[in-house]
Structures are given as C-alpha cells and as structure tokens.
Amino acid sequence: MKEIEANKNAWSKISEDHYQHFKETFAEGIGELNSHIKEELGDISGNKIIHLQCNTGADTIILSKTAKNVTGVDLVPENIYFAKKLAAELGIENVDFIESDIMKLTEIHNEKYDVVFTSEGVLGWLPDLDIWARTIRKLLNETGYLYVFDSHPFFLSLDESKLDKETYEIKYPYFGKCPDEDDSIGGYASEVKHGVKSYFWMHTNSLIKAGMHIEFFNEFTDNYYDSGNMQPSEKNGLYRYIYNTDKYPMSFSLKASVYHVK
C-alpha cells in the first residue's frame, strides 16, 4: 500500500531525532507516562505486555520497569534499531522489539499477552481499524485487555490553527475515509522534516465487532502535545487551552477486554 510505504519512509527520517530526544529525557530522569495513562493503566506488575506502534521504544521501556516483560512493535526499521539501542544503553533486559506493519503482525507473530498497549498519536496512521481490532483480539489471552490513549477524533476534525482563538471550524471530515496528505513529518520530539509524504486517517472504534467489551471510554479536555499556543497542564505530560474547561474533548482513553458469551 503506497500510503503505508510513504509513512514508513517519512517516519524513518525522524527516528534518530526521537532516539536522541528520549535518551536525553531518560538521562534527566523525567521519562514517564502521562498522568491519565498512569492513573488508568494501574498495576501492571507481572504482566506480559505488547506495545503496538512503539516508535523508538521510550514507552516500551517505561512499561518494562513494572511489567514482567514488554514487546514493542513498529513498522519502521530505523525505529526498531534505535529502540533496541536505547534499551541496551539503559540496561533494560525484559524488552524485545519486532519490526512489522500492525496490519500484518499476526502473520508473523502468534504469542498471547495480558495487555495490549498503544498510545499518543497512533490510530490515525492505520488505514483499517477493523484489521487492527481483530489483530488485538488475536494477541490477547482470555483474561487480557487493551488500553488506548490518543487524540479524540472530534478534536482531529477541527482546524488546529484556529483553536487558540476559540474558533471552531471543521477542516477534516469526521466521517472521512480518505487520508489527509501532508508533505512533512515530526515536530514534537524532532525538527519538522519536509520533502516527504505522510498520510493520516480519521479513526473510529471497531473493537466491539471484533469480540471486545468496552470497559470504559473517557474523554479529556487536555492533550498529549501542544497543537498551538497551549499551556502545560497541571497533569504531567499534557497540554491544555485555559478556556477549554468543558467545551470539547482533545483526547480519549479506553479499556477493552475479551468478550465472553455466558
């Protein structure tokens, strides 16, 4: 699929920048999950976890500090290379990394896990969340669950350049099926790289028809990145607009477990 190959190439251009950023973060002792994730994920001690779309492995490593072991998966070979490098440099031994398109992961990997984890800017890079949901179901053991934290699709439909002025204008079709095309990549842990093509899809929930039970779906007025003139939230790793105490959601989380027919 040309869009996936374009995204793979685009993300490879910022892999080393991400590695350097997260290496510095760990060196400064401030590498941790954002406050919403920490509060909701709970105790994962003793759990076997798979982290989908792991980038260069920072959150994989954070999870490994509590979990029994963690497997990170990413499409981009350079991301996997730097994830392994970062883990080795930090002396982390209970992690492993797999290079794979999530859409094709179960063709090469059939292990079962207690937790499937994915977060912060992941779902929009996937062209088919029905396949994603079926993949998650295959990865989970019978008592396992999925945890997701990501940008809210309602927020993603708005013109981000106008939100700081309290102007709410639909720019990206909420129900759109065609990806938004961009000629750049990066910006939160690297300099923006131009001269590449990247594609981002609007995302909706496909978990229930894959045999999953939604245990909670929470919505938040803050987000994990600064979309333009935002303020750091009082909650770690998050940003907010001061005016947005109750106007619209910027991020969401969900927990879904395997559905058992009684």
Secondary structure by P-SEA (a helix, b strand, c coil): caaaaaaaaaaaaaaaaaaaaaaaaaaaccccccaaaaaccccccccbbbbccccccaaaaaaaccccbbbbbbccaaaaaaaaaaaaaaccccbbbbbcccccccccccccccbbbbccccccccccaaaaaaaaaaacccccbbbbbccccccccccccccccccccccccccccbbbbbcccccccccccccbbbbbbbbbbccccccccccbbbbbcccccccccccccccccccccccccccccccccccccccccc
